[in-house]
Structure formats: structure tokens, C-alpha cells
Amino acid sequence: MAFNNRNNFGKASKQVAHGVARVISKRGYCSRSQAEKLVREGHVILRGKPVRDPESPAYENDEILVDGTPVTASEFVYFAMNKPRGIVTTASDEKGRKTVMDLFREEYAKMFPGKPMPHIAPVGRLDAASEGLLLFTNDTAWADRVLTDASRKKIYRVQVAGKPTAAELAQMEKGFYVAARVFGEKEEFMHAERVVFHSEGEKNCWLEITLSEGKNREIRRMLAHLGYEVMRLMRIQFDKYVLDDLKPGEIRAIQV
């Protein structure tokens, strides 16, 4: 039976319609791009009628079928991973490299033998050379909030060749313009919320850097601008979630 956009009391709902592909994704069935593909290929029935446009208006309580099977809201799950260096944060890799999804699938099977893995995706990304805390969920609304809310700080431990001066650390906190990664594009303004020394050696040091933004390779580009090479970069905290004693490659469920 098709549902309409009315609540249990028969009054008009104040729900806002979204594209049907987005609603499918929000229910945890698959990613947004996969949902768009399903719609375009004619696999989706919305309120009893086939749809081919991923932006066809749909409400949260609408009946949606994919190949005749109802798409219901999945139980939301949340995980943390200690991403090792060399693993790429993609669903698949054209170069054949191991991805975080390959690693997650292996670890999930160890934790829950025989249990099908839910559709899940990383929250943001860490580049292949970086390591540390990476969050995963099938709750796309929560993931969007985590990524766009500047109050949810990200903290990194960064090993640097050489030793920046206190003045240079202050420069990073004040911010400066960094050359674009692609020739012809505009410079980008970057800054850190906080930069402090964590430990020091003879030829290198470890910094603890807090960010509120998520610009591409932000820490590496800021330090390169100052003339320093990043030897290791590890995220140790994202919002209230910490890496703690999670070993490289391991996952654990988290509470939100």
C-alpha cells in the first residue's frame, strides 16, 4: 500500500520532499550515487509508479521499492577504524590498491561471522599516506553533520623533518594563503585552530595540530609552504571520538 505525506492524525505533514535517490540513501540502502543509478536504470518504484529521475520528489515515509523489494530504514551503525598507511579511502581503486572498504569488510567478517555487512561508507577521508582515526556509518544525515559542523574538531599528530619555530607555529594558527594544487586555480587560505609541540628529537619533531576545516591535504600543504616535509601524519581524534588503543587495521563500534 502506498503512503501519503500525512501523519497519523490525518493532518498535512510539514515534511520536506527530497530527491528519491537521496531518500533511498538516507535509509541506508546504498550510496547516493548507487541510488541515482538504480533510479535511472528503472529499478525504482515510488508510491506505486516507476520513476527514472533521481530528483523525483519523495518524502521520508513514502513507499519505495527497488526491484519489488521495499526499501526500509536500516538500523544505523557507526564504526571507527585505525586506517593504516598505504590504504586508500575509496570504495574501489583503479590501480588495484587495497581500500578501506576492503579492510572494513575483512574486519567486519571477523567481528560478526556470517552476518551480512550493512551498506556503509567512510565519513570524509584520509589520503593514502595518512593514517589514524576514520569513521564509518550508513547514517548519511549524521555523516553530513559531522563533516560540515566546524565545532567538531579534528586532531592530528604529525612528524616533521626539522623543527618549526614558535613563530612559524603561530603563523599556522593565524593562517596564510597556500598555492593551489592545480595550476591556474586560486590560492587557498588555510589555518590551524591550534599547533603545539608534542615531542622533539635531534632531526625531527612531532606536532599536535587541531583543525576545524577539511581542505584537501591541508596540513601537508601548510607545512610545505613553510618549508617542512611531513614524515608521518596520524589523526588521533575526530569530534569526541579518539583513536585510543585501536590497532592499525582494526575497527570497533562507537556510540553517537
Secondary structure, DSSP 8 states (H G I E B T S, - for coil): ----SB-TTSSB-----EEHHHHHHHTTSS-HHHHHHHHHTT-EEETTEE---TT-EE-TT--EEETTEE-------EEEEEE-TT-BSSS--TT---BHHHHHHHHHHHHSTT------EESS---TT-EEEEEEES-HHHHHHHHH-TTS-EEEEEEEES---HHHHHHHHH-EEE--SSTTS--EEE--SEEEEEEE-SSEEEEEEEES---TTHHHHHHHHTT--EEEEEEEEETTEE-TT--TT-EEE---
